[in-house]
Amino acid sequence: MNRQFAAAAFGALIYFGCVIPLAAAEYEALRQKMVREVVAASGNFPPGASVVAAMEKVERHRFVPAWLSIFAYRNHPLPIGHGQTISQPLIVARMTELLKLKKDDKVLEIGTGSGYQAAVLAEIAKMVYTIELIEPLGNEAARRLQSLGYDNVKTRIGDGYYGWPEAAPFDAILVTAAASHVPPPLLKQLKPGGRMVVPLGAPFMTQYLMLVEKQPDGSVTTRQIVPVRFVPLRGGH
């Protein structure tokens, strides 16, 4: 079989959704390799032990379309439908690490997507509340998380800009879409001493991952971390 034919055949398999899934042991090996690559690429900001353990455990291939499952453990984002993506593993690790989660923490996530980030958070924190604006995506993620046994994740369809007031306050808040500013309702729902990680910036422009910290006296500090690229935070705000 020549290279051109092999490439065409492989492309056809992908196009028609006929890629044969790997065995569990193969996925496990790829997952461990992905985590090693993430740690190596983290430079001076390596993920801590709890983040590493969570990413070693969560099966990313279950959070992407079946035809993309063989690519799930590459260190880059992948489409999950409805114009949305599952974030690059390196960014997932960095955002999670910035939250400095403890085992008794309650976390709010804005932008459930396929549920992968929520699963990583749920491996570390006591309870995760996650909101998705796109109903089909959110419902699918809810079913997926439930089927995988994440009983400490509560899901909701709605506009994440306004948070989840009745479950507040939160020890940590993570926003997985780029906003033009830090949403005031989320800041209000963050506990004193809590941390929020949010990408800020306009679509198709430079965006930055920001760490927002609410001090015990209620004052707020912000710190720019790294340039990123996220889909925009949508909603009626």
SEPA-384920 format. One record per atom (N, C-alpha, C): residue in three letters; x, y, z. Coordinates in steps of 0.02 Angstrom, whole numbers, padded with zeros to 5 digits, always signed. Atoms other than C-alpha are relative to their C-alpha. Layout:
SEPA-384920
ALAXYZ ...
//
This chain:
SEPA-384920
MET+00042-00060+00000 MET+00000+00000+00000 MET+00044+00062+00000 ASN-00042-00059+00001 ASN+00079+00165-00052 ASN-00025+00053+00049 ARG+00015-00050-00051 ARG+00081+00318+00060 ARG-00063+00039-00016 GLN+00058-00039+00019 GLN-00049+00413-00040 GLN-00065-00038+00013 PHE+00060+00040-00010 PHE-00172+00270-00033 PHE-00014-00009+00075 ALA+00008+00009-00072 ALA-00140+00241+00153 ALA-00030+00064+00031 ALA+00025-00063-00028 ALA-00169+00425+00191 ALA-00073+00011-00019 ALA+00069-00007+00022 ALA-00328+00427+00087 ALA-00047-00047+00038 ALA+00041+00049-00036 ALA-00392+00270+00172 ALA-00012+00022+00072 PHE+00007-00022-00069 PHE-00358+00339+00345 PHE-00046+00060+00004 GLY+00045-00058+00002 GLY-00442+00503+00299 GLY-00072-00021-00008 ALA+00068+00024+00010 ALA-00594+00407+00239 ALA-00028-00030+00064 LEU+00023+00029-00063 LEU-00602+00311+00402 LEU-00022+00054+00049 ILE+00017-00054-00045 ILE-00601+00472+00501 ILE-00064+00035-00023 TYR+00057-00037+00026 TYR-00726+00557+00386 TYR-00065-00037+00013 PHE+00062+00039-00007 PHE-00852+00416+00397 PHE-00010-00027+00071 GLY+00009+00020-00070 GLY-00827+00391+00584 GLY+00012-00073+00013 CYS-00010+00071-00006 CYS-00759+00216+00566 CYS+00067-00018+00033 VAL-00062+00015-00033 VAL-00599+00229+00666 VAL-00013-00051+00056 ILE+00010+00053-00050 ILE-00584+00072+00773 ILE+00029+00023+00066 PRO-00025-00022-00065 PRO-00569+00115+00959 PRO+00056-00046+00025 LEU-00055+00038-00028 LEU-00416+00059+01054 LEU-00023-00041+00060 ALA+00013+00039-00060 ALA-00410-00068+01195 ALA+00012+00043+00061 ALA-00006-00038-00062 ALA-00421-00007+01375 ALA+00073+00011+00020 ALA-00070-00005-00019 ALA-00237-00042+01406 ALA+00037+00050-00045 GLU-00031-00048+00046 GLU-00189+00060+01252 GLU-00019+00071+00019 TYR+00021-00066-00023 TYR-00293+00208+01311 TYR+00038+00019+00064 GLU-00035-00013-00062 GLU-00212+00192+01482 GLU+00072+00023-00013 ALA-00070-00017+00016 ALA-00037+00197+01408 ALA+00003+00070-00031 LEU+00001-00066+00032 LEU-00081+00349+01301 LEU-00015+00054+00051 ARG+00017-00049-00051 ARG-00157+00437+01452 ARG+00061+00016+00044 GLN-00060-00010-00040 GLN+00000+00412+01556 GLN+00052+00041-00039 LYS-00047-00037+00042 LYS+00105+00475+01410 LYS-00021+00073-00005 MET+00025-00068+00004 MET-00006+00628+01392 MET+00017+00039+00063 VAL-00014-00035-00063 VAL+00015+00672+01576 VAL+00074+00015+00006 ARG-00073-00013-00002 ARG+00204+00654+01564 ARG+00017+00059-00046 GLU-00012-00056+00047 GLU+00202+00772+01413 GLU-00024+00066+00029 VAL+00027-00060-00031 VAL+00094+00897+01507 VAL+00047+00026+00054 VAL-00046-00019-00053 VAL+00211+00897+01656 VAL+00064+00029-00030 ALA-00061-00024+00032 ALA+00362+00918+01542 ALA-00009+00068-00033 ALA+00014-00063+00035 ALA+00279+01061+01447 ALA-00019+00057+00048 SER+00023-00050-00048 SER+00229+01152+01607 SER+00055+00047+00024 GLY-00055-00045-00016 GLY+00401+01227+01633 GLY+00004+00015+00074 ASN-00006-00021-00069 ASN+00410+01328+01793 ASN-00066-00003+00039 PHE+00065+00004-00033 PHE+00226+01297+01832 PHE-00028-00071-00004 PRO+00022+00070+00006 PRO+00211+01107+01849 PRO-00063-00012+00043 PRO+00059+00017-00040 PRO+00045+01034+01909 PRO+00021-00040+00062 GLY-00014+00036-00062 GLY+00044+00968+02087 GLY-00024-00072-00004 ALA+00015+00072-00001 ALA+00019+00788+02138 ALA-00074-00015-00009 SER+00072+00014+00005 SER-00171+00800+02154 SER-00025+00010-00071 VAL+00020-00013+00069 VAL-00190+00873+01979 VAL+00026-00056-00046 VAL-00029+00055+00039 VAL-00073+00743+01904 VAL-00041-00063+00010 ALA+00038+00061-00015 ALA-00168+00602+01991 ALA-00069+00002-00033 ALA+00066-00007+00031 ALA-00335+00670+01928 ALA+00003-00011-00075 MET-00006+00006+00073 MET-00276+00682+01748 MET+00022-00070-00021 GLU-00018+00070+00013 GLU-00201+00509+01758 GLU-00060-00046+00003 LYS+00060+00043-00011 LYS-00370+00441+01811 LYS-00056+00014-00049 VAL+00058-00017+00042 VAL-00497+00535+01704 VAL+00012-00021-00072 GLU-00008+00029+00067 GLU-00523+00447+01537 GLU-00024+00051-00052 ARG+00018-00054+00046 ARG-00519+00591+01414 ARG-00034-00025-00063 HIS+00031+00025+00061 HIS-00569+00479+01269 HIS-00075-00009+00006 ARG+00072+00005-00010 ARG-00741+00463+01347 ARG-00036+00067-00005 PHE+00028-00068+00001 PHE-00766+00651+01335 PHE+00006+00033-00068 VAL-00004-00026+00068 VAL-00739+00672+01147 VAL-00043-00044-00044 PRO+00038+00042+00046 PRO-00840+00610+00998 PRO+00038-00065-00015 ALA-00031+00066+00008 ALA-00808+00424+00967 ALA+00051-00001-00057 TRP-00046+00003+00057 TRP-00726+00457+00799 TRP+00065+00037+00014 LEU-00062-00035-00019 LEU-00596+00566+00887 LEU+00035-00033+00060 SER-00025+00029-00062 SER-00562+00448+01032 SER+00074-00020-00004 ILE-00071+00019+00006 ILE-00394+00389+00962 ILE+00047+00059+00004 PHE-00041-00061-00005 PHE-00335+00570+00966 PHE-00007+00034+00069 ALA+00019-00032-00063 ALA-00399+00605+01142 ALA+00060+00017+00045 TYR-00057-00010-00046 TYR-00228+00595+01226 TYR+00057+00038-00032 ARG-00048-00047+00027 ARG-00138+00716+01114 ARG-00010+00067+00036 ASN+00002-00061-00040 ASN-00096+00881+01198 ASN-00025+00059-00042 HIS+00031-00056+00036 HIS-00214+00991+01098 HIS-00076-00004+00007 PRO+00073+00001-00004 PRO-00398+01042+01097 PRO-00030-00041-00056 LEU+00037+00038+00050 LEU-00527+00942+01002 LEU-00072+00025-00003 PRO+00070-00022+00005 PRO-00700+00986+00935 PRO-00047-00049+00035 ILE+00049+00043-00033 ILE-00848+00920+01035 ILE-00071+00015-00025 GLY+00065-00016+00028 GLY-00989+00991+00929 GLY-00026+00067+00024 HIS+00033-00063-00017 HIS-01097+01148+00933 HIS+00050+00059+00003 GLY-00049-00053+00003 GLY-00944+01255+00894 GLY+00045+00004+00062 GLN-00038+00000-00063 GLN-00862+01207+01060 GLN+00058-00050-00005 THR-00057+00045-00002 THR-00699+01120+01104 THR+00013-00025+00070 ILE-00028+00023-00063 ILE-00623+01016+01242 ILE+00070+00029+00004 SER-00062-00038-00005 SER-00474+01113+01308 SER+00062-00044-00005 GLN-00065+00033+00001 GLN-00292+01067+01282 GLN+00017-00024+00070 PRO-00017+00027-00066 PRO-00235+00954+01426 PRO+00048+00045+00040 LEU-00045-00045-00035 LEU-00094+01075+01468 LEU-00038+00057+00034 ILE+00039-00055-00028 ILE-00221+01215+01495 ILE-00045-00025+00056 VAL+00040+00030-00054 VAL-00335+01101+01596 VAL+00041-00007+00063 ALA-00044+00009-00058 ALA-00189+01059+01710 ALA+00017+00067+00032 ARG-00021-00065-00027 ARG-00135+01240+01728 ARG-00058+00035+00035 MET+00057-00032-00031 MET-00309+01307+01764 MET-00019-00034+00065 THR+00017+00037-00061 THR-00343+01170+01890 THR+00051+00014+00055 GLU-00053-00013-00049 GLU-00176+01197+01976 GLU-00007+00070+00030 LEU+00007-00068-00025 LEU-00207+01384+01991 LEU-00054+00008+00053 LEU+00054-00004-00049 LEU-00364+01351+02093 LEU+00024-00022+00070 LYS-00027+00024-00064 LYS-00258+01266+02231 LYS-00055-00035+00041 LEU+00057+00033-00031 LEU-00402+01150+02271 LEU+00019-00044+00060 LYS-00006+00045-00057 LYS-00423+01059+02436 LYS-00058-00050-00003 LYS+00048+00055+00008 LYS-00522+00899+02461 LYS-00070+00018+00025 ASP+00066-00019-00025 ASP-00665+00987+02553 ASP-00030+00059-00038 ASP+00022-00059+00036 ASP-00685+01127+02425 ASP-00063-00012-00041 LYS+00058-00002+00045 LYS-00843+01171+02330 LYS+00017+00046-00058 VAL-00024-00035+00060 VAL-00808+01226+02151 VAL-00058+00013-00047 LEU+00047-00017+00053 LEU-00911+01315+02019 LEU+00038+00002-00066 GLU-00029-00003+00067 GLU-00870+01285+01836 GLU-00050+00031-00047 ILE+00042-00032+00051 ILE-00939+01396+01698 ILE+00021-00026-00068 GLY-00015+00030+00065 GLY-00947+01303+01532 GLY+00017-00074+00007 THR-00010+00072-00011 THR-00971+01116+01558 THR+00033-00033-00060 GLY-00026+00033+00060 GLY-00932+01071+01377 GLY-00018-00074+00001 SER+00012+00072-00001 SER-00913+00883+01369 SER+00003-00029+00070 GLY-00004+00023-00069 GLY-00883+00870+01556 GLY+00069-00020+00024 TYR-00068+00023-00019 TYR-00696+00831+01555 TYR+00029+00041+00057 GLN-00029-00042-00053 GLN-00640+00980+01659 GLN-00037-00011+00066 ALA+00038+00013-00061 ALA-00781+00948+01783 ALA+00022-00065+00033 ALA-00022+00064-00026 ALA-00723+00768+01801 ALA+00068+00007+00035 VAL-00066-00012-00031 VAL-00544+00825+01836 VAL-00008+00035+00067 LEU+00013-00036-00062 LEU-00607+00948+01967 LEU-00031-00047+00053 ALA+00035+00044-00046 ALA-00719+00814+02044 ALA+00046-00053+00031 GLU-00048+00048-00029 GLU-00569+00699+02071 GLU+00038+00031+00059 ILE-00039-00035-00051 ILE-00494+00832+02186 ILE-00046+00031+00053 ALA+00043-00038-00046 ALA-00635+00935+02264 ALA-00058-00044+00024 LYS+00056+00037-00029 LYS-00782+00879+02370 LYS-00062+00004-00044 MET+00060-00010+00040 MET-00918+00953+02258 MET+00013+00048-00057 VAL-00008-00043+00059 VAL-00924+01028+02084 VAL-00070+00016-00027 TYR+00061-00024+00032 TYR-01067+01133+02014 TYR+00021+00028-00068 THR-00021-00020+00067 THR-01057+01157+01826 THR-00060+00021-00042 ILE+00055-00029+00039 ILE-01164+01262+01708 ILE+00019+00002-00074 GLU-00011-00002+00072 GLU-01180+01246+01519 GLU-00059+00035-00033 LEU+00053-00038+00035 LEU-01277+01366+01407 LEU-00033-00041-00055 ILE+00025+00037+00059 ILE-01295+01247+01258 ILE-00034-00064+00025 GLU+00038+00054-00032 GLU-01433+01127+01310 GLU+00019-00070-00022 PRO-00018+00068+00019 PRO-01391+00974+01203 PRO+00068-00021+00027 LEU-00067+00014-00026 LEU-01208+00985+01256 LEU-00002-00013+00075 GLY+00005+00007-00073 GLY-01252+01008+01439 GLY-00035-00064+00020 ASN+00036+00061-00017 ASN-01377+00865+01441 ASN+00042-00062-00013 GLU-00044+00057+00015 GLU-01254+00747+01358 GLU+00055-00006+00052 ALA-00052+00002-00051 ALA-01118+00796+01481 ALA-00027-00026+00067 ALA+00031+00023-00062 ALA-01236+00768+01627 ALA-00009-00076+00000 ARG+00008+00073+00005 ARG-01277+00592+01567 ARG+00068-00035+00004 ARG-00067+00030+00001 ARG-01093+00556+01536 ARG+00030-00002+00071 LEU-00029-00004-00067 LEU-01037+00614+01708 LEU-00035-00048+00048 GLN+00038+00045-00043 GLN-01176+00516+01792 GLN+00019-00073-00015 SER-00017+00069+00018 SER-01134+00357+01695 SER+00070-00019+00023 LEU-00068+00014-00022 LEU-00952+00374+01747 LEU+00008+00003+00076 GLY-00001+00003-00073 GLY-00999+00385+01930 GLY+00019+00064+00036 TYR-00017-00063-00033 TYR-00967+00569+01965 TYR-00060+00029+00036 ASP+00058-00021-00040 ASP-01100+00587+02098 ASP+00011+00066+00035 ASN-00015-00064-00032 ASN-01012+00741+02167 ASN+00001+00058-00050 VAL+00007-00053+00050 VAL-01048+00841+02008 VAL-00074+00015-00011 LYS+00068-00022+00014 LYS-01209+00940+01992 LYS+00001+00043-00063 THR+00001-00036+00064 THR-01254+01006+01819 THR-00063+00041-00007 ARG+00057-00044+00012 ARG-01368+01143+01758 ARG+00007+00030-00070 ILE+00001-00037+00063 ILE-01420+01220+01592 ILE-00018+00073+00016 GLY+00015-00070-00014 GLY-01411+01409+01599 GLY+00057+00046-00019 ASP-00049-00052+00016 ASP-01314+01570+01578 ASP+00050+00004+00058 GLY-00050+00004-00052 GLY-01153+01546+01676 GLY+00023+00067+00026 TYR-00020-00067-00021 TYR-01121+01733+01686 TYR-00028+00016+00069 TYR+00034-00015-00063 TYR-01243+01738+01832 TYR+00014-00051+00055 GLY-00020+00048-00051 GLY-01170+01589+01921 GLY-00056-00045+00025 TRP+00048+00047-00031 TRP-01267+01475+02039 TRP-00012+00027+00071 PRO+00006-00035-00064 PRO-01324+01591+02182 PRO-00020-00044+00059 GLU+00026+00039-00056 GLU-01417+01462+02285 GLU+00050-00051+00026 ALA-00052+00046-00023 ALA-01262+01351+02296 ALA+00061+00038+00026 ALA-00057-00041-00021 ALA-01143+01496+02336 ALA+00002+00003+00077 PRO-00062-00021+00033 PRO-01021+01538+02408 PRO+00043-00060-00019 PHE-00044+00051+00025 PHE-00887+01439+02318 PHE+00073+00014+00020 ASP-00071-00006-00016 ASP-00707+01405+02368 ASP+00041+00018-00062 ALA-00036-00013+00063 ALA-00655+01414+02185 ALA-00050+00003-00057 ILE+00041-00006+00060 ILE-00730+01463+02018 ILE+00046-00004-00060 LEU-00039+00008+00061 LEU-00665+01411+01848 LEU-00045+00015-00060 VAL+00038-00019+00059 VAL-00726+01490+01686 VAL+00037-00026-00061 THR-00033+00033+00056 THR-00691+01393+01526 THR-00017+00033-00067 ALA+00012-00039+00060 ALA-00740+01528+01401 ALA+00024+00071+00013 ALA-00030-00066-00008 ALA-00667+01700+01369 ALA-00053+00054+00010 ALA+00045-00056-00015 ALA-00757+01848+01447 ALA+00035+00066-00013 SER-00030-00066+00010 SER-00731+02033+01415 SER+00021+00031+00066 HIS-00015-00025-00067 HIS-00723+02063+01603 HIS-00017-00054+00051 VAL+00017+00047-00053 VAL-00735+01970+01767 VAL-00074+00010+00018 PRO+00072-00008-00014 PRO-00922+01937+01790 PRO-00013+00017+00074 PRO+00013-00019-00069 PRO-00979+02030+01948 PRO-00040-00052+00040 PRO+00035+00051-00039 PRO-01104+01893+01997 PRO+00045-00056+00024 LEU-00047+00052-00020 LEU-00963+01766+02000 LEU+00045+00023+00055 LEU-00043-00028-00053 LEU-00852+01878+02103 LEU-00038+00002+00066 LYS+00041-00003-00061 LYS-00995+01900+02227 LYS-00007-00070+00030 GLN+00011+00068-00025 GLN-01015+01710+02240 GLN+00065-00035+00021 LEU-00064+00028-00020 LEU-00829+01681+02274 LEU+00011+00015+00074 LYS-00013-00009-00071 LYS-00786+01654+02457 LYS+00060+00045+00012 PRO-00062-00033-00020 PRO-00663+01770+02543 PRO+00055-00053+00009 GLY-00053+00050+00001 GLY-00497+01681+02523 GLY-00003-00046-00060 GLY+00009+00044+00058 GLY-00560+01599+02363 GLY+00037+00025-00062 ARG-00036-00015+00062 ARG-00485+01594+02189 ARG-00046-00012-00060 MET+00035+00009+00063 MET-00561+01616+02016 MET+00051+00003-00056 VAL-00042+00001+00060 VAL-00475+01572+01852 VAL-00046+00012-00059 VAL+00045-00020+00055 VAL-00550+01656+01699 VAL+00042+00028-00058 PRO-00033-00032+00058 PRO-00489+01694+01521 PRO-00035+00066-00015 LEU+00028-00065+00017 LEU-00513+01877+01478 LEU+00027+00024-00067 GLY-00020-00026+00065 GLY-00511+01954+01305 GLY-00054-00009-00051 ALA+00050+00004+00054 ALA-00610+01978+01146 ALA+00014-00059-00046 PRO-00010+00054+00050 PRO-00638+01839+01017 PRO+00048+00023-00055 PHE-00048-00012+00055 PHE-00499+01829+00886 PHE+00052+00053+00019 MET-00051-00046-00024 MET-00393+01947+00992 MET+00040-00035+00054 THR-00040+00031-00053 THR-00261+01913+01123 THR-00041-00006+00064 GLN+00034+00013-00063 GLN-00337+01834+01277 GLN+00052-00021+00051 TYR-00046+00019-00053 TYR-00253+01806+01444 TYR-00038-00038+00055 LEU+00026+00035-00058 LEU-00285+01680+01581 LEU+00015+00041+00061 MET-00007-00043-00058 MET-00315+01780+01739 MET-00015-00039+00064 LEU+00014+00026-00066 LEU-00305+01728+01920 LEU-00028+00057+00042 VAL+00034-00049-00042 VAL-00428+01824+02028 VAL-00005-00028+00070 GLU+00002+00023-00069 GLU-00410+01811+02216 GLU-00039+00050+00043 LYS+00037-00042-00048 LYS-00533+01876+02345 LYS+00033-00009+00068 GLN-00035+00001-00064 GLN-00440+01920+02503 GLN-00050-00008+00058 PRO+00045+00008-00058 PRO-00511+01883+02677 PRO-00040+00062+00017 ASP+00036-00061-00015 ASP-00560+02066+02693 ASP-00048+00021-00056 GLY+00046-00013+00055 GLY-00659+02058+02530 GLY+00032+00037-00058 SER-00034-00033+00055 SER-00533+02154+02424 SER+00020-00052-00053 VAL-00013+00045+00056 VAL-00489+02081+02254 VAL+00066+00017-00034 THR-00061-00009+00039 THR-00322+02056+02166 THR-00004-00043-00062 THR-00002+00038+00062 THR-00293+01998+01988 THR+00072-00006-00024 ARG-00067+00012+00026 ARG-00141+01924+01905 ARG-00005-00032-00069 GLN-00002+00027+00067 GLN-00109+01891+01720 GLN+00048-00059-00002 ILE-00041+00061-00002 ILE-00043+01714+01693 ILE+00032-00014-00068 VAL-00028+00017+00066 VAL-00022+01662+01510 VAL-00051+00019-00054 PRO+00047-00010+00055 PRO-00096+01704+01339 PRO-00034-00065-00018 VAL+00039+00059+00015 VAL-00233+01583+01290 VAL-00048+00015-00058 ARG+00052-00009+00051 ARG-00368+01557+01159 ARG-00060-00043+00017 PHE+00061+00035-00019 PHE-00545+01511+01212 PHE-00058+00025-00043 VAL+00062-00022+00031 VAL-00716+01517+01134 VAL-00031+00053+00045 PRO+00028-00054-00042 PRO-00815+01670+01194 PRO-00053-00024+00049 LEU+00053+00012-00048 LEU-00925+01667+01347 LEU-00065+00028-00028 ARG+00064-00020+00031 ARG-01102+01671+01278 ARG-00054+00008+00053 GLY+00057-00008-00045 GLY-01267+01719+01356 GLY-00034+00066-00011 GLY+00040-00060+00009 GLY-01390+01860+01378 GLY+00025+00060+00038 HIS-00026-00056-00040 HIS-01280+01972+01486 HIS+00024+00057-00046 
//
